[in-house]
Amino acid sequence: MSFAKAQELLKLAMMATRRSGVSRDEIIEEFGCVYRTAQRMTEALEAAFPQTETTEGDNRRKRWHIPARHVAALLSPSPEELAALSSGISQLEQAGMLQEASLTRSLAQKVRALVPPEKGARLAVDEEAILEALGHAARPGPRPAAIREVDAAIYEALKGPFLLRFPYQKRGQAKPVDRVVAPHGLLLGVRRYLVARDTAKPSSAPLQHFRVEEIAEAEVLPQSFEFDAGFDIRQHAARGFGSFEDSAEYSDVVWRFAPDAAAHARGFVFHPTQVVEEERDGSLLVRFKASGHLEMCWHLYSWGDAVEVLQPAELREMTQAYRRRFAAYP
């Protein structure tokens, strides 16, 4: 058996340790193979792991399952995986997600505790070398301030889900007002926003955004609630260019990047719904639908006069007077 096929077999064995096991359809999707290849892979799995159990699912299709204890000794993490875990913790901290960083750090400690001692020392050396090489990948620059207790309260409320109470001062208000909200999710970006329903308002009112950095303290209440039917945080996030969303601004957006900036612009995903179109003169059109004109302005300024706003008119007016020639692109 080739080394590559051995790796695939081990990966398949890992998939088979799931509680529901693995089906041939899932093997085809994961490995991009045809049915006959998936059939040979399950035969190899049964030959290499006699403990493999087969069951029949609700759709009368076979599933293969291996008790995790039979493959645990083969599943020591690689130094690359450990380095990725450490890098992920740093990224979470940089993003101000202290609760998630703490939980991921705890997971990393558990993973390392399961590594056999004879492998641990070598893994640690290799991981350190990889992390040194990846040092440039640390995210520099400004990041949101975070209050650990507030983050922990938001995390607990989302996990419940439970109602959350906190004092909040909107612009124009003389002092903070206590809010009791039903949290639905978090939007991450230059600023972090808690997406939540204010329980003091009618249930038909739209979800509101609360700046996490403006929440100095928060209390998780014992009352639970049901998420709005059909709510999806990814679809909700896609309505904004960044972490801010305003229904009044939601509209078609069209940017044209100059020919000399087009190649660089192709390396960006400006919005998950974007459509890119090349023009005859070499310029690049980027189309999407979103709100958040101010956050768009912040990003567009970094491109200087290499980008032109075609739509919407309001955004074009906001940026036109501030286009500059810069020595480099973002």
C-alpha positions as CSV (number, residue, x, y, z in Angstrom):
1,M,0.0,0.0,0.0
2,S,1.3,3.4,-0.9
3,F,1.9,6.1,1.8
4,A,-0.9,8.2,0.3
5,K,-3.4,5.4,0.5
6,A,-2.3,4.6,4.0
7,Q,-3.1,8.2,4.9
8,E,-6.5,7.9,3.3
9,L,-7.2,4.7,5.1
10,L,-6.3,6.3,8.5
11,K,-8.5,9.3,7.6
12,L,-11.4,7.0,6.8
13,A,-10.9,5.2,10.1
14,M,-11.1,8.5,11.9
15,M,-14.4,9.3,10.1
16,A,-15.7,5.8,11.1
17,T,-15.2,6.7,14.8
18,R,-18.1,9.1,14.6
19,R,-21.1,8.0,16.6
20,S,-23.1,7.5,13.4
21,G,-20.2,5.9,11.5
22,V,-19.6,6.6,7.9
23,S,-21.4,5.7,4.7
24,R,-20.1,5.2,1.1
25,D,-21.9,8.4,0.0
26,E,-19.9,10.3,2.6
27,I,-16.7,8.7,1.5
28,I,-17.4,9.7,-2.1
29,E,-18.1,13.3,-1.0
30,E,-15.0,13.5,1.3
31,F,-12.5,11.9,-1.1
32,G,-14.0,12.9,-4.4
33,C,-14.0,9.4,-5.6
34,V,-16.4,7.1,-7.5
35,Y,-18.6,4.5,-5.9
36,R,-16.3,1.6,-6.9
37,T,-13.4,3.3,-5.1
38,A,-15.5,3.9,-2.0
39,Q,-16.4,0.2,-2.1
40,R,-12.7,-0.8,-2.2
41,M,-12.0,1.7,0.7
42,T,-14.6,0.1,3.0
43,E,-13.2,-3.4,2.1
44,A,-9.7,-2.1,3.1
45,L,-11.2,-0.6,6.3
46,E,-12.7,-3.9,7.3
47,A,-9.4,-5.8,6.5
48,A,-7.2,-3.3,8.5
49,F,-9.6,-2.9,11.4
50,P,-11.4,-6.2,12.2
51,Q,-13.3,-4.3,14.9
52,T,-15.3,-2.5,12.2
53,E,-19.0,-2.8,12.7
54,T,-21.6,-2.4,10.0
55,T,-25.2,-1.2,10.4
56,E,-28.0,-0.2,8.2
57,G,-29.3,3.4,8.4
58,D,-32.8,4.7,8.1
59,N,-32.4,4.9,4.3
60,R,-31.3,1.2,4.4
61,R,-27.8,2.1,3.4
62,K,-24.8,0.5,5.1
63,R,-22.7,2.5,7.6
64,W,-19.3,1.5,9.0
65,H,-18.3,2.3,12.6
66,I,-15.1,1.7,14.6
67,P,-15.0,2.2,18.4
68,A,-12.6,5.1,18.9
69,R,-10.5,3.1,21.4
70,H,-9.3,0.8,18.6
71,V,-7.7,3.7,16.6
72,A,-6.8,6.1,19.4
73,A,-3.1,5.0,19.4
74,L,-2.9,5.9,15.7
75,L,-4.3,9.4,16.1
76,S,-1.5,11.3,17.6
77,P,-1.7,14.9,16.3
78,S,0.9,16.2,13.9
79,P,3.2,19.2,14.7
80,E,1.4,21.1,12.0
81,E,-2.0,20.4,13.6
82,L,-0.7,21.5,17.1
83,A,0.8,24.6,15.6
84,A,-2.5,25.4,13.8
85,L,-4.3,25.0,17.2
86,S,-1.9,27.4,18.9
87,S,-2.2,29.9,16.0
88,G,-6.0,29.7,16.2
89,I,-5.8,30.6,19.9
90,S,-3.7,33.7,19.1
91,Q,-6.2,34.7,16.4
92,L,-9.1,34.4,18.8
93,E,-7.3,36.5,21.3
94,Q,-6.5,39.1,18.7
95,A,-10.2,39.2,17.7
96,G,-11.2,39.9,21.3
97,M,-12.9,36.4,21.7
98,L,-11.4,35.7,25.0
99,Q,-13.9,33.1,26.1
100,E,-13.4,31.1,22.9
101,A,-9.6,31.4,23.2
102,S,-9.8,30.1,26.8
103,L,-11.9,27.1,25.7
104,T,-9.6,26.3,22.7
105,R,-6.6,26.5,25.0
106,S,-8.2,24.0,27.3
107,L,-8.9,21.7,24.3
108,A,-5.2,22.1,23.3
109,Q,-4.1,21.0,26.8
110,K,-6.3,17.9,26.6
111,V,-5.0,17.0,23.2
112,R,-1.4,17.3,24.4
113,A,-2.1,15.2,27.5
114,L,-3.3,12.4,25.3
115,V,0.0,12.3,23.3
116,P,2.2,9.4,24.3
117,P,5.3,10.6,26.3
118,E,7.7,9.1,23.8
119,K,6.2,11.3,21.0
120,G,5.5,14.4,23.0
121,A,9.1,15.8,23.1
122,R,9.6,15.5,19.4
123,L,6.2,17.0,18.6
124,A,6.9,20.0,20.9
125,V,10.2,20.7,19.1
126,D,8.6,20.5,15.7
127,E,5.6,22.6,16.7
128,E,7.9,25.3,18.1
129,A,9.8,25.4,14.8
130,I,6.6,25.7,12.8
131,L,5.3,28.5,15.1
132,E,8.5,30.4,14.7
133,A,8.1,30.1,10.9
134,L,4.5,31.3,11.2
135,G,5.4,34.2,13.4
136,H,4.6,36.6,10.6
137,A,1.0,35.3,10.5
138,A,0.1,36.9,13.8
139,R,-2.5,39.6,13.2
140,P,-1.0,43.1,13.9
141,G,-2.9,46.4,14.3
142,P,-5.8,47.5,16.4
143,R,-8.3,45.1,17.8
144,P,-11.5,45.3,19.8
145,A,-11.1,45.8,23.6
146,A,-12.7,43.0,25.6
147,I,-14.0,42.5,29.1
148,R,-13.6,38.8,30.0
149,E,-16.7,38.8,32.3
150,V,-18.9,40.3,29.6
151,D,-17.7,37.9,26.9
152,A,-18.3,35.0,29.3
153,A,-21.9,36.2,30.0
154,I,-22.6,36.5,26.3
155,Y,-21.2,33.1,25.6
156,E,-23.3,31.6,28.4
157,A,-26.5,33.4,27.2
158,L,-26.0,32.2,23.6
159,K,-25.3,28.6,24.8
160,G,-28.5,28.5,26.9
161,P,-30.1,30.3,25.3
162,F,-30.9,32.6,28.1
163,L,-32.0,36.2,28.3
164,L,-29.2,38.7,29.0
165,R,-29.4,42.0,30.9
166,F,-26.9,44.9,30.6
167,P,-26.9,48.7,30.8
168,Y,-26.5,50.2,27.3
169,Q,-26.1,53.9,26.3
170,K,-27.1,54.7,22.7
171,R,-25.8,57.9,21.0
172,G,-27.9,60.8,22.1
173,Q,-28.9,59.2,25.4
174,A,-27.9,61.0,28.6
175,K,-27.2,57.8,30.6
176,P,-27.3,54.1,30.1
177,V,-30.6,52.2,30.1
178,D,-31.0,48.7,31.3
179,R,-31.8,46.3,28.4
180,V,-33.1,42.7,28.6
181,V,-32.4,41.0,25.3
182,A,-32.6,37.6,23.6
183,P,-29.2,37.1,22.0
184,H,-29.1,35.4,18.6
185,G,-25.4,35.7,17.6
186,L,-22.3,37.8,17.3
187,L,-20.9,39.7,14.3
188,L,-17.1,40.0,14.3
189,G,-15.1,42.7,12.7
190,V,-13.4,46.0,13.5
191,R,-16.2,46.3,15.9
192,R,-18.1,43.4,17.5
193,Y,-21.9,43.5,17.6
194,L,-24.3,41.4,19.6
195,V,-27.3,40.5,17.5
196,A,-30.3,40.4,19.8
197,R,-34.0,41.0,20.2
198,D,-35.0,43.7,22.8
199,T,-37.7,42.1,24.9
200,A,-39.2,45.5,25.7
201,K,-40.2,45.9,22.0
202,P,-42.8,44.0,20.0
203,S,-41.9,40.6,18.7
204,S,-42.4,41.9,15.2
205,A,-39.6,44.4,15.6
206,P,-36.3,43.7,13.8
207,L,-33.3,42.3,15.6
208,Q,-31.0,45.0,17.0
209,H,-27.2,45.3,17.1
210,F,-25.4,46.2,20.3
211,R,-21.7,47.1,20.3
212,V,-20.0,44.6,22.6
213,E,-17.3,47.2,23.5
214,E,-20.0,49.5,24.9
215,I,-21.2,46.8,27.3
216,A,-19.4,47.3,30.6
217,E,-21.2,44.6,32.5
218,A,-23.8,41.9,31.8
219,E,-25.9,39.4,33.7
220,V,-27.3,36.1,32.4
221,L,-30.9,35.7,33.5
222,P,-32.5,32.3,34.2
223,Q,-35.3,32.8,31.7
224,S,-34.8,30.9,28.4
225,F,-36.3,31.8,25.0
226,E,-36.7,30.5,21.4
227,F,-34.6,31.8,18.6
228,D,-36.5,33.5,15.8
229,A,-37.8,30.9,13.3
230,G,-35.5,30.7,10.3
231,F,-32.8,33.0,11.7
232,D,-29.3,32.2,10.3
233,I,-26.4,34.2,11.6
234,R,-24.4,33.7,8.3
235,Q,-27.3,35.0,6.2
236,H,-27.8,37.9,8.6
237,A,-24.1,38.7,8.5
238,A,-24.1,38.7,4.7
239,R,-26.5,41.8,4.8
240,G,-23.6,43.9,6.0
241,F,-20.2,44.7,4.4
242,G,-18.6,44.4,7.8
243,S,-20.1,43.9,11.3
244,F,-22.5,46.8,10.9
245,E,-25.9,46.3,9.2
246,D,-28.5,48.9,8.3
247,S,-31.6,47.9,6.4
248,A,-32.0,51.5,5.1
249,E,-28.6,51.2,3.4
250,Y,-29.1,47.7,2.0
251,S,-28.7,47.9,-1.7
252,D,-26.7,46.9,-4.8
253,V,-23.1,47.8,-4.7
254,V,-20.8,48.1,-7.7
255,W,-17.1,48.9,-7.6
256,R,-14.7,49.3,-10.6
257,F,-11.0,48.6,-10.0
258,A,-8.6,50.2,-12.4
259,P,-6.6,47.9,-14.8
260,D,-3.4,48.2,-12.8
261,A,-5.2,47.2,-9.6
262,A,-7.4,44.5,-11.1
263,A,-5.0,41.6,-10.5
264,H,-4.6,42.5,-6.9
265,A,-8.3,43.0,-6.4
266,R,-9.0,39.5,-7.7
267,G,-7.1,38.2,-4.6
268,F,-9.8,39.6,-2.3
269,V,-13.3,38.3,-1.3
270,F,-15.0,41.6,-0.6
271,H,-18.3,40.0,0.2
272,P,-19.6,36.4,0.2
273,T,-22.2,37.2,-2.5
274,Q,-19.8,39.1,-4.8
275,V,-19.9,38.6,-8.6
276,V,-16.7,39.6,-10.5
277,E,-16.7,40.7,-14.1
278,E,-13.7,41.7,-16.3
279,E,-14.1,44.6,-18.7
280,R,-12.4,45.0,-22.0
281,D,-9.9,47.6,-20.8
282,G,-8.7,45.3,-18.1
283,S,-10.6,46.8,-15.2
284,L,-12.5,44.7,-12.8
285,L,-16.1,45.1,-11.7
286,V,-17.2,43.7,-8.3
287,R,-20.9,43.5,-7.6
288,F,-22.7,42.5,-4.4
289,K,-25.6,43.5,-2.1
290,A,-25.0,44.8,1.4
291,S,-25.2,47.7,3.8
292,G,-22.7,49.5,5.9
293,H,-21.5,52.5,3.9
294,L,-19.1,53.8,6.5
295,E,-17.3,50.5,6.8
296,M,-17.1,50.4,3.0
297,C,-15.6,53.8,3.0
298,W,-12.9,52.8,5.5
299,H,-11.9,49.9,3.2
300,L,-12.2,51.8,-0.1
301,Y,-9.9,54.6,1.2
302,S,-7.1,52.1,1.4
303,W,-7.4,51.5,-2.4
304,G,-7.0,55.2,-3.1
305,D,-7.9,56.3,-6.7
306,A,-7.5,52.7,-7.9
307,V,-11.2,52.0,-7.2
308,E,-14.3,53.9,-8.3
309,V,-17.8,53.5,-6.8
310,L,-20.5,53.1,-9.4
311,Q,-23.3,52.2,-7.0
312,P,-24.9,53.3,-4.8
313,A,-24.9,57.0,-5.4
314,E,-24.8,57.8,-1.6
315,L,-21.5,55.8,-1.2
316,R,-20.1,57.4,-4.3
317,E,-20.7,60.8,-2.8
318,M,-19.1,59.8,0.5
319,T,-15.9,58.5,-1.2
320,Q,-15.4,60.8,-4.2
321,A,-13.6,63.6,-2.5
322,Y,-11.2,61.4,-0.6
323,R,-9.7,59.3,-3.4
324,R,-5.9,59.5,-3.2
325,R,-2.9,58.0,-5.0
326,F,-1.1,55.6,-2.7
327,A,2.2,53.8,-3.3
328,A,0.7,50.4,-2.6
329,Y,-2.6,48.5,-2.5
330,P,-4.0,46.9,0.6
